[in-house]
Amino acid sequence: MSSKKILVTGGAGYIGSHTAVELVRAGYEPVLLDNFSNSERFIVARVRKITGRNIRLHTADCSVPAAVDKVFKKEGRFHGIIHFAALKAVEESVAQPLRYYRNNLGGLLTMLEAVARYQVPHFVFSSSCTVYGEPDKLPVREDAPVKNTSSPYGETKKIAERILETFLQSGVPFKAVSLRYFNPIGAHPSALIGELPLGTPKNLVPFVAQTAAGIRKILQVYGDDYGTPDGTCIRDYIHVIDLAAAHVRALGYLEKKRGPFYDVFNIGTGSGQSVLGIVRTFEKVTGVKVPYRIAPRRAGDIAAIYAAAGKAKKVLGWSAKLSLEDALRSSWEWQKGLCPSRGRTRRSA
Ligand code: WQD
């Protein structure tokens, strides 16, 4: 097996599972760690099927030091860690801030303690464009001021980046990057893995797909009175395959660096699309109507954000390759495979 073993925390999750597939393609050996609090076990079998590898899984909570120690004692040396595991429901975090701080920051601290104890040289952190809050300028650059975010979830990402940066400044010989994701959408072309929202989807594209599948009656468009061309919010929607590939590029970049080293990258397409634009494009690529109504604005939403994507292109040699149409088409293919007859949004085991 390759000596470049990578621990993927949250590896059974939406972005983690797609990244595990890309890691194998790039010659790495992913090892998954997941507590299945917001993911399904059948996804691990799917990742094994797509890659043709019997990828190892550890069922554990990465915010529990003893559990993480057990994994490292079993697995031995890791070439790197990609840390996805975190709670990420923005609205839920407003209602349960302490749970979010405990889980998201506890998980990061435990993983960094493991980095120090087991000398893991490379660390990629799953961060978010939410750290920018409402940017003053668009497209938003990495050196834009990090502002008060609209939720405890966003605060955990902001604080986590500071923990990472100051950890690396303490003189440890490790190397790390934070990747600030914009809006991940889409699914693997095999339609074997994709986004699996728990219960009613909070995010736009899964809700659109479930409405098209008849699982949801109608899409609520949260506000059409924003200062944007069609009045609906603008976001930078990035295909999850492109996003996964960015993690592989980030590892390659870190391998060439001497520690201690830390940097931050926007991972977005560099262009924005409105909510109604997403609906129109989805209908165009699938031929399926998506009924919607204009509803009141959603608390915490910002009018527009999309990435300045030049730094990742110049430094990582990475840019988004797949189109919005590719992403929405793959979301629909994935949704159709999810027991549409029984109107279930998640396949059972
Ligand atoms: C997009 C737009 C909604 C649902 C997400 C994640 C966050 C971060 C960034 C990773 C908004 C509108 C939505 C619906 C709607 N990612 N919408 N009807 O809020 O940009 O944040 O991506 O860290 O964690 O939550 O994404 O998909 O929820 O919303 O009108 O039923 O779609 O108002 O304008 P958001 P989203």
Residues whose N, C-alpha, C, O or C-beta is under 5 A from the ligand:
A	BS01	WQD	K88 V90 S127 S128 Y181 F182 N183 K202 N203 L204 V205 F207 Q220 V221 Y222 C233 R235 V275 R298 D301
